[in-house]
């Protein structure tokens, strides 16, 4: 079963019906049907709340937050293992603090990071992980459930895979 983590940009793409919204909706539909697992990072909830609040209104921000909570997403909150991975990612990259937490959540849960955020590229691979550049080759070999760092462009939404060496 595929495991996905939806970045803030993916959820806002769906909310605003931007290019790639259909792919995000498909991932959520698969999760609702029990055909995939879908995760979200606590930082995404904060980002959705503040971005919509800032751009539209507090009421719209709070509504967007509640809508996120109603999606078939398992929300992941701060824990020590997550903190340590996020710190390593932040130390090695120029990602924002929120993006480091989100990337760490994907890594910790062996999830494919669904995003529309250029800050994830390029990204320094943490120790013990590998970079695979050929998206089609990696997917055809069944690596979508393992953690392989790569990005493939599909209808405006990127998928980031991380692969851990055993």
Buried (B, 14 or more C-beta within 10 A) or exposed (E): EBBBBBBBBBBBBBBEEBEBBBBBEEBBEBBEEEEBBBBBBBBBBBBBBEBBBEEEEEEBBEBBBEBBEEBBBEBBEEEEEBEEBBEBBBEBBEBBEBBBBBBBBBBBBBBBBBBBBEBBEEBBBBEEBEEBEEBEEBBEEEBBBBBBBBBBEEEBBBBBBBBEEE
